[in-house]
Amino acid sequence: MDRKVRAIQYGCGKMSVYLIRYMMEKDVEIVAAFDASPAVIGKDIGEIIGGEKVGILVSDSKEADTMMANLQADVCVVATLSTMADIKDAFAVCAKNGINAISTCEESLYPWNSSPAITEELDKLAKENGVTLAGSGYPDMFWGVLIDTLSGSMQTLTKIKGFSSYNVEDYGIALAKGHGAGLSSEEFEQEIGKYNSLSSDEQQKLVENGEYVPSYMWNQNGWLCSKMGLTVVSQVQKCVPTTHTEDIHSSTLNMTVKAGQPTGMSAVVTTETKEGITLETECVGKVYAPDEFDRNDWTFFGEPETTINVNRPATVQLTCANLVNRIPALIAAAPGYVSTDKMPNNVYLSQPMNEYIK
């Protein structure tokens, strides 16, 4: 591309501080920004990232459809909430206006196995308008590409077991509540844990109907199976609360979680495949105690047995950097909803972003 990539930031909260800066550092031109919060609307994006004003003010997201028609943007980065139902309208507005879009929404990484109706609707809309929609972030690389690549070093493989933890304080109130943080033990069981005894078919039906919100590993196992050419036979999820022996204050929830009450949850997704490989993946999202930190641990069972441990990953920054580095592949991809298992692996952008787009 013989000009700068033109980008829109949709959602100007915690993640946008890095997303906007990272795009600017790759010589991307930010042409607009949108948010629904009155506290952010009207701010210069330079102020949001802690720098000098650059002349681009955050507009009300209600104006996105009207403004996008005249922006001639190449891509929109959507960083708002965590489910496809939450971001459907933002993706649709981008597609209708001929703008490629990519989101930090965790479900958007592989929504085919959790929100097929919404994904198919967006896929059709994207194809009609000649654009690509996708999701990316930390899981894309550290639960996906990295695991697929390391599997290529195995002679035999019978099971992949993954564990990842993250502090819900880093991602905002919607994610914290979605993990059950701040609920009582009884509320957690009534709202989240009551589905644990259901069969694979029963859980899948509820997930597809929007009655049961899957954990991030639900989508991740789907991504891995698609990437690795595995056929899913069954998939079940079990969610249990995490607790702590002492009170923990949550600034995100603006409350103190009492000792013994849910600080968040552990979700374990077990996927059986026709090829005989089991995926058992666990994600723990909770309000951290002072001595806790992010972890990412994976073990490959077979020959040879292999384990990797990534302690204290900068999860927020890695989410944003991985997504920004995905933009050239997004623009180059065929129209439709194209999950990143169908894209080339990310590469480090040592040159301005436009030099990676033909």
N, C-alpha and C positions, 0 to 999 in steps of 0.2 A: 504494500500500500504506500503510495507516494505522498501521503499526508498523515497527520496525527489521527489516531483512533479517537472518535468522539463518543463520550460515555455519559450516562445519566446515573446518578445515585438515588435509589428509591428506598427510603428508610435511613434516617440520619441519627441513629442511636449509638450504642457502644461500639458496634462492629464497624460503623462507617468511619470512625476516627482513623482506623488503619486502612480500610478499603480505599477511601479517598486519597490518603497520602501515598499508598502503594501505587495506585494508578498514576498519580501525578509524577511519581519518581520513575515510572516507566514511560514517561513522556506522553501520557494520555491526556486529552483535553476534556475536562469536565464541563459539560454544557448546561446542565441543570441538576437540581436536587429536589426531592420531594419528601414530605413527612406529614403525619396526621396530628402531631403534637403541637399545640399552641406555643409551648415553651421553646420549640426549635424553629418553627416557621418564621421566616424573616432574617434568620442568622446567616452570616456569610460562611461558606464552607471552610474558608481559611481559618476562621475562629474555631470551628468545630474540631479541626485537627490540631489546634494549638499554635497556629501560625498567623501570618499576616493576612489581611483581607485580600481576596482575589477577584471580587466583583460578581460572584455567583451566589445568589441568595436562595435559601431553602423556601420552596413554594408549597402551598397546601396540596396534599395528594389528590384532593378533589379536582384540581386543575390539570392533573397529569394528562388526561386524554386530549384536552384542548391544546395544551402546550406541545405535547409530543408530535403532533401533526406537522409542526414547523421546525423541529429541532434538527432533523437530518442526522440523528444519532446512529452509531453502529451497534451499540450495546447498552443495556440497562442492567445495573447490578441491584438486585432486590434483597434487602437485608431487613426484614421485618419480623415475621413470626415463624413458627416451626412446622406447620402442617400445610398440605396442599390446599385444603379448604381456606386457610388463612390467606394464601398468596395467589389464589386462582385469579382474582380480579386484576391484580397487578400484572401478572403474566399475560392475561387477556388484553389489557390495554396496550402493552408493548407489542404483542403480536398484531393487533388490529392496525397499529401505526407502523408496521414494517420494521420493528426494532428487535434484534436478538436480545434475549434476556437470560441471566444466570443468577441463581439465588443461593444464599447461605442456608435456607430452610432445610433442615435435616432430612425431612421426608422427600424433598425434591430430588435427592441423589438417585433414588430408585423407587419411584412411586407406583410402578406397574403392579406391585404385589400388595399394595395397601389402599390406593385410591385409583383403581383402574378407570372408572367412569370419568373422573375429572381429568386424568392424564390423557385418555383417548380424545376427550373434547378439546383439550389444549393442543394435542398433537395435530388434530384436523385443522384447527384454526391457524397453527403455525405453518402448516403445509400450504394452506390457502393463501397465506401472505408471504411465503418465501423466506421465513425466518426460523431460527433454531432456539429452543428453550431447553434449559438444563439446570441441574443443581450441582454444587461442589462445596469444598471446604476441607476441614481437617479429616473427616472420615474418608473422603475420596482417596486421600493418599495413605494415611496411617492405618486405616482399617480395610483399604481396598487395594490400590496399586502395589503397595509394599508387600501385602500378603500374597497377592497373585504372583509377584516377582519371585519371592522367596520360595513359593511352592514349586517353581521351576527348577529348584536345586535339589528336590527330593527324588529318590529312586522309587519309593512306594509311599503312598499317603493314605492313611485310614481316618484321620481325624485332625481337625484344626480347632484349637481352643483359644479363644481370645478374651481379654479382659481390658477394659478401659474405664478410667474414672475421671470426672471433671467436676469443678466447683460451680454449682448453679448460680452462685453470686455473680459470676462473670458474664452471664447471658441475659439477665433481666427477669422480670417478675412472671411473665407468661411461662417461660421454661421452668422456673422454680416451682410454680404451682402445678405444672404438668407432671412433675416428678413426685408430687405428693408432699413436698416440703411444707411444714406448717400445719398439716392435717393432724387430727388425733389418730390414735391407732385404730379406733373404731371407724372413723371416716375413711381412712386408707383402705381398710378391708371392704367397706361398702362401695367405694368409688373405683378402686383399682384392683385389689386383690381377689375380688369375687370371680374373676374369669380364669383363675389359675387351673381349675380342675377340668376345664372344657377340652374337648378333643381338637385335633388339628383342623378338621373340617369346620367345626363349630366356631373356633376362633377366627378362621379365615373368613367365614361368612359375616361375622360381626364386624371384623376389620373393614371389609369391602363395603359394608352398609354404613360405615361411619359410627357404629355403636361402641366400638372398642378401639382406643387409640394405641397403635403399636409402638414399641420402643424403637430407637434408632437402629438397633441391631436387626430388627425385622427386615427393614429395607436393605441393610448392609449385607445380610446373608443372601438376599435376592440378587444384589449387585455381584457378589462374589461368585455365586452359582452361574450367573449369566456370563461373567468374564472368563470363568474357568471351564465353561462348557458342561456344567453339571445339571442334572435333571432333578428337580425337587420332588420328593415323594410325600413328605410331610413336614410341617413346621409348627412348633408350639412355643408359646411365651409364658414365662412365669415371673411375676413381679412381687417382690417382697420389700418392706420398708427397711431403710437403714436408720440406725439410732445412735445416740452417743450417751455416755455415762454422766455427762455434765450438761448444763444449759449452754446453748450456743445462740448468740445474737445474729440475726440475719438483717443486714442493711437493705437488701433487696425486698424482703418481705415486710420490713419495718416491724419486726417482732422478735421475741426471744423464744426459740424452740426449747421446750422443757426437756430435761433428761428423760430418756426412754421413749420420747415421742418421735415420729418420723422426721428425719432431717432431709429425706429424699428417698430414692429407691434404687434397688438393684433389679435389673431386668435381664433374664437369661433366655436367649432364643436358641432352640435346638432344631436343626434342620437335617433331615435324613435325605440322602440322594440315591438315585438308581445306581450310580456308579460305586456305591459302598463307602463314600466319604461322608463323615458326620461333621457338621459345623456346630460348635457349641460356643456361643459368643455372649459375653456379659458386659453391659454398660452400667456404671454406677454414677448417678448424678445426685449430688447432695450438697447441703451447706457444710463446708469443711470446718473441722476443728483446727486449732492453730498449728498442729503438727502434721496435718495432712497435705498431700500434694497430688497433682495429676500424674497418672500412670498409664502406660500402654504396653501390655504384655501379651505375647502370642506364642503358643507352642504347636509345633507340627509333629504329629505322631506318625511313625512309619520308619523308613530307613533313609537317612539317619534321623533320629529324633532331634529336633532343633527348637531352641527357645530364644526369643529376642525380648529385651526389656528396654523400654524408653521411659526414663523417669524425668519428671518435671518438664514435659514438652510445653512449649508456649502455645497452648491450644488455640487461643483467640487469634494470635498473630499468624499461626500456621494456617488456620482456616482462611484468613483473608489473603495471604500470599498465594496459597494454592488456588483459590478462586480466581485471583487476578491473572495468574499464569495460565489459567484455562481459557482465557478470552480468545486468543488466536485460534485455538481448536474449535471453540464454539462458533466463531464466525465462519470457519472453513467447513463446518459440518453440513450435511444435507438438511433441508428444512424438516421441521417436525419436532416432537419432544424426543431428544436424543440424550439418553443418560450416558454418563462419562465412561461406562464400561465399553461403549462403542467408539470412544475417541482414543487417539494416541496418548501414551503416557506423557505427563507433564515434563517440560524441560525448563531449565533456568533461563530467564530472559536477560541476557547480558547486553543486548542492544535495545533501543527504543521499540516499544511493542509493535508499531506499524511495520517494522522490518521483518516480522514473522508472519505477515499476512500477505498473501499473493492475490 
